[in-house]
Amino acid sequence: MNNETVLQLTGITKTYGKTKAVDNINITIKKGDIYGLIGKNGAGKTTLLRIIASLVFPDKGEIQLFGATSEAVLQEARTRLGSVIEMPALYPNLTAVQNLEYYQQVKGIPNKAIIMEKLELVGLTDTGKKKFKDFSLGMKQRLGIALALLNNPDFIILDEPINGLDPAGIVEMREFLKKLNQEQNITILISSHLLTELSLVATRYGIIDQGRLVKEFTDNELKETCKQSLVINVDDTSKAVSILETTLGVKNFKVISGTEIKIYDHIDDPAEINYQLNLNGVRVLNITEMGDSLEDYFLSLIGEGMYV
């Protein structure tokens, strides 16, 4: 595992009037992460992303980007950052190539070949003379990402890139983000309120609600929390394990204590498990179903009003 820290936020706070849009947020993103920032609309996700990209300045707190903390060095570090926050300012009457040519000049990027390279990466090499205003939403999103990739960043920030896409577009975007991460070695911070979809791509998560970071966890921790299981309390775990393995064919289980066994397969028929254990001389004290659905877990952290 790579332990290089790409981004570290400490105590980031931003207030508009009497409202704390972002309230004392601490986040760490490591190289290679696809970090999913999850929250309801209005939770503070976009404000936080704008702070990281220096589109807004925080009232309090410290930003560390690729090890840089002072403003002068941070500006240099941000040359390694690309972002698509809200819809980028792409010109409706220009083609994909013309839009990128304009920004190539604005950003002072000398390599002209990079335009076709990035369009190929996002799957937009065949748009020809088609103007941006005539693009589908998915195409617009991908051209925005091509713009974010023009400077060959090591880290990109994407604000709700799957919002509004049709199912085919969502799958396409998901696979594209994995490709960027795994083949281009780009660390990604992606915000969304589409929980289930984000769970198919993210490796780490931060839950934000009312401007505060509620919880951080890894994809493995999420899977373990949401893993469905049966917890069986018995009077003889050794004998129970033997029966589970030989009579019922249970292979995926864990002995939790002297009286508890957690099993992860054959969980749809607790009555049969209870029957076989009792039949073979094991007293079953109780059987409990464990594990939230993904949706239930997120809602327990944030509350109602999320899309799943």
Secondary structure in CASP SS format (residue, H / E / C, confidence):
PFRMAT SS
TARGET T0000
AUTHOR 0000-0000-0000
METHOD secondary structure of the structure
MODEL  1
M C 1.00
N C 1.00
N C 1.00
E C 1.00
T E 1.00
V E 1.00
L E 1.00
Q E 1.00
L E 1.00
T E 1.00
G E 1.00
I E 1.00
T E 1.00
K E 1.00
T E 1.00
Y E 1.00
G C 1.00
K C 1.00
T E 1.00
K E 1.00
A E 1.00
V E 1.00
D E 1.00
N E 1.00
I E 1.00
N E 1.00
I E 1.00
T E 1.00
I E 1.00
K E 1.00
K C 1.00
G C 1.00
D C 1.00
I E 1.00
Y E 1.00
G E 1.00
L E 1.00
I E 1.00
G C 1.00
K C 1.00
N C 1.00
G C 1.00
A C 1.00
G C 1.00
K H 1.00
T H 1.00
T H 1.00
L H 1.00
L H 1.00
R H 1.00
I H 1.00
I H 1.00
A C 1.00
S C 1.00
L C 1.00
V C 1.00
F C 1.00
P C 1.00
D C 1.00
K E 1.00
G E 1.00
E E 1.00
I E 1.00
Q E 1.00
L E 1.00
F C 1.00
G C 1.00
A E 1.00
T C 1.00
S C 1.00
E H 1.00
A H 1.00
V H 1.00
L H 1.00
Q H 1.00
E H 1.00
A H 1.00
R H 1.00
T H 1.00
R H 1.00
L E 1.00
G E 1.00
S E 1.00
V E 1.00
I C 1.00
E C 1.00
M C 1.00
P C 1.00
A C 1.00
L C 1.00
Y C 1.00
P C 1.00
N C 1.00
L C 1.00
T E 1.00
A H 1.00
V H 1.00
Q H 1.00
N H 1.00
L H 1.00
E H 1.00
Y H 1.00
Y H 1.00
Q H 1.00
Q H 1.00
V H 1.00
K H 1.00
G C 1.00
I C 1.00
P C 1.00
N C 1.00
K C 1.00
A H 1.00
I H 1.00
I H 1.00
M H 1.00
E H 1.00
K H 1.00
L H 1.00
E H 1.00
L H 1.00
V C 1.00
G C 1.00
L C 1.00
T C 1.00
D C 1.00
T C 1.00
G C 1.00
K C 1.00
K C 1.00
K E 1.00
F H 1.00
K H 1.00
D H 1.00
F C 1.00
S C 1.00
L H 1.00
G H 1.00
M H 1.00
K H 1.00
Q H 1.00
R H 1.00
L H 1.00
G H 1.00
I H 1.00
A H 1.00
L H 1.00
A H 1.00
L C 1.00
L C 1.00
N C 1.00
N C 1.00
P C 1.00
D C 1.00
F E 1.00
I E 1.00
I E 1.00
L E 1.00
D E 1.00
E C 1.00
P C 1.00
I C 1.00
N C 1.00
G C 1.00
L C 1.00
D C 1.00
P H 1.00
A H 1.00
G H 1.00
I H 1.00
V H 1.00
E H 1.00
M H 1.00
R H 1.00
E H 1.00
F H 1.00
L H 1.00
K H 1.00
K H 1.00
L H 1.00
N H 1.00
Q H 1.00
E H 1.00
Q C 1.00
N C 1.00
I C 1.00
T E 1.00
I E 1.00
L E 1.00
I E 1.00
S E 1.00
S E 1.00
H C 1.00
L E 1.00
L H 1.00
T H 1.00
E H 1.00
L H 1.00
S C 1.00
L C 1.00
V C 1.00
A C 1.00
T C 1.00
R E 1.00
Y E 1.00
G E 1.00
I E 1.00
I E 1.00
D E 1.00
Q C 1.00
G C 1.00
R E 1.00
L E 1.00
V E 1.00
K E 1.00
E E 1.00
F E 1.00
T E 1.00
D H 1.00
N H 1.00
E H 1.00
L H 1.00
K H 1.00
E H 1.00
T H 1.00
C H 1.00
K C 1.00
Q C 1.00
S E 1.00
L E 1.00
V E 1.00
I E 1.00
N E 1.00
V E 1.00
D C 1.00
D C 1.00
T H 1.00
S H 1.00
K H 1.00
A H 1.00
V H 1.00
S H 1.00
I H 1.00
L H 1.00
E H 1.00
T H 1.00
T C 1.00
L C 1.00
G C 1.00
V C 1.00
K C 1.00
N C 1.00
F E 1.00
K E 1.00
V E 1.00
I C 1.00
S C 1.00
G C 1.00
T C 1.00
E E 1.00
I E 1.00
K E 1.00
I E 1.00
Y C 1.00
D C 1.00
H C 1.00
I C 1.00
D C 1.00
D C 1.00
P H 1.00
A H 1.00
E H 1.00
I H 1.00
N H 1.00
Y H 1.00
Q H 1.00
L H 1.00
N H 1.00
L H 1.00
N C 1.00
G C 1.00
V C 1.00
R C 1.00
V E 1.00
L E 1.00
N E 1.00
I E 1.00
T E 1.00
E E 1.00
M E 1.00
G C 1.00
D C 1.00
S C 1.00
L H 1.00
E H 1.00
D H 1.00
Y H 1.00
F H 1.00
L H 1.00
S H 1.00
L H 1.00
I H 1.00
G C 1.00
E C 1.00
G C 1.00
M C 1.00
Y E 1.00
V C 1.00
END
